[in-house]
């Protein structure tokens, strides 16, 4: 799998527990990506290799250098390492940009983009916002951004500047769980009722709208319920940056009967691979351990790089959010979060 060597040009503190990393353009030329995509870093930390995905917060339309936003996570090995050690001149190996959280930006497509973000879910939204404002003269954006408190708002000053520069085209509503005295935004948590209340005036305008959300799974579940109540659930695009549950891989299929060992057959790139997957392991984990370089990126069920079509048997997925309802119905699975539920499984990867 082709990788990039990205050299850090600068590191900016966004909040007490989040940074923005700016990279020099790679030696191969300007980084090619779409608004809303992410980079998957490959880092060796204390002798062990880790892969983690971080959303690009720069825009491919503005001429700015590529940037990512990274928030410290409790127990997060890579995010905490980068927050503590990232510095100018450091080189990070990355996979090519990927991800399907990519709205069509240029006209004559949807001219009103409604974005829901929570915490570090703002990072892909920054790329989308800047891209719409730059590349779609008729486009406008309504951002609803939820955080714990004022100090945790990533890109706070950047958003103020963008709103000032593009008055009338960018509308931002901040929602804080713990608001300071004199706070002018909304307070409390996003509930399905509040989502409907905020969304209705935008719908009544009669404009074509494109709907997107990214944030903690609990917040996104509430937003989804609000959209479902308005019969708009299928129009809402989402980016999942953490697993939708806190279950370990071993417990992910606890409710199902799994064979102790499953025989897995994978057809990929005109080759056929056969290997055994023990109970509790994912298909991709075992394939990589055996030196079989199946396509992959995030390794957490987010990017769909590892997607394949199930031809035989059954597979349980730890995370399904990245797949559309149609893809699930057609039998597509993700090998990075896929556990065989039958003694034999056959998958075809394009």
Steps between C-alpha positions, in 0.01 A plus 500: 500500500647833393589735784605863540774657709359819651728752669351715775532871426328623814291404802229728641325458834123516447381416852673365813457149356501546121748606234506579130792361299599668174704298252726602217380374164640149434789463260274345238307825465197664658293258709187400309190458716131585529338710769399270786765231448761383750861384521604175667832539681736210553717556807746287690468573870725312742563226246137440405329616180170685520262627232260782583280717278465878537274727296650765277388847611650697211327554165617379159354819349675772700866430423584449868741229613345169615399495866343259748342558839578256782334494839647325800300189593496327837716193451568594138854391418551679168290813558670562835844429356449754223361761738812458714771449237395641160743774395637679195717275283350173625414260217182292516426214264139508378276310267340688215193713588182296514142507627152545357383788720534724197217733394489630145625854539488675165176633343233422396467258794337561840555862591421466872717268708370418847782368718477345848827458691603400849847535651774399258229416246552859387822407314345370174236774526773766490611362164143491372419853624808658345447309176135600460574867571790501254376279215123548500410873476131419550564261786433570866557306819314457828722343767369365830801428721468331842772495768542438869608858583639812334862398552448178302381669178752414230562765230298752703680808368524358147124454491446857621723633222328289234158614619612863492659465155198320354215677676166374374649178362631335818273468804644339815304382802709387799346267757681456834424242764659724765461865400671794675307797633394731218527229234314605184465157341280202591548288811432139586514186289369436151176305519281380211250775586766770496637371170154529345456848646828618348441330168141602424570866412765388251265253338226759470724717281446248221865491390683183397686379809784255553520356856822382673601406853814389683556458871467265798267208439254604774455844349458359152234257620295794634540692175402194299183461707412863434543450127306175506209680666498744208532208254841628389713225650625363169618844389742537792863412421720407794865450581579271791839572655463262793337163533130520565546282808770461762505123469827327438553294187473185707155601629368642173326179399415372846134462406580270208626145478845505342705203389830464680671519160358612164645437155505829309547531124573845359516584129702816439711638214468180295628293792320266739608481862391236751568522873347411835352765729472406870202610705539859623733611215400711201558387144740784423701452821576141411567575132758766590663270755546248219657756269191532277481868410126545460384860441457692823542842653332603827462143639201614706202471266498862390650534154362195304839443332481135607145447372422173321191311388401193695457205262458224758439470873424768760708780649421714803626860495607690811414827323256543210457877485735550205287278273178615337179304549520389138858375540401300807202350315726407208732309733797731534718464810807668649786260565663725763202462736362174359474177704404174323181343637514186287763231454567624147490856365574621149555866413572677172684833513504719188 
